């Protein structure tokens, strides 16, 4: 279920989709999307650095 939510957040179609919810909840979901994206970018950078050593 957690993986399903992560894939939903990272889906480009849903990334800019308008959500019909409270404004605070919309901001929270937006911050969650940004943090998951940054985390995945950092993991990729760490893997690339580990492989190139």
C-alpha positions in Angstrom: 0.0 0.0 0.0 2.9 2.4 0.8 4.5 1.6 -2.5 1.2 2.2 -4.3 1.0 5.7 -2.7 4.6 6.5 -3.6 3.9 5.5 -7.2 0.7 7.6 -7.2 2.7 10.7 -6.0 5.4 10.2 -8.6 3.0 9.7 -11.5 3.4 12.7 -13.8 -0.3 12.7 -14.6 -1.2 13.1 -10.9 1.7 15.4 -10.1 -0.1 18.6 -11.4 -3.6 17.3 -10.8 -5.9 19.6 -8.8 -7.2 18.0 -5.6 -10.6 18.8 -4.2 -9.5 19.0 -0.5 -8.6 21.5 2.2 -5.9 24.0 1.3 -3.6 22.8 4.2 -4.0 19.2 3.0 -3.0 20.3 -0.5 0.1 22.0 0.7 1.0 18.9 2.8 0.6 16.7 -0.3 2.7 19.1 -2.3 5.5 19.0 0.2 5.3 15.2 0.4 5.7 15.0 -3.4 8.8 17.3 -3.3 10.4 15.5 -0.4 9.9 12.0 -2.1 11.4 13.4 -5.3 14.4 14.9 -3.5 14.9 11.7 -1.6 15.0 9.6 -4.8 17.4 12.0 -6.4 19.7 11.8 -3.4 19.6 8.0 -3.5 20.5 8.0 -7.2 23.4 10.4 -6.5 24.7 8.2 -3.7 24.5 5.1 -5.9 26.4 6.8 -8.7 29.1 8.0 -6.3 29.4 4.5 -4.8 29.7 2.9 -8.2 32.3 5.3 -9.6 34.7 4.8 -6.7 
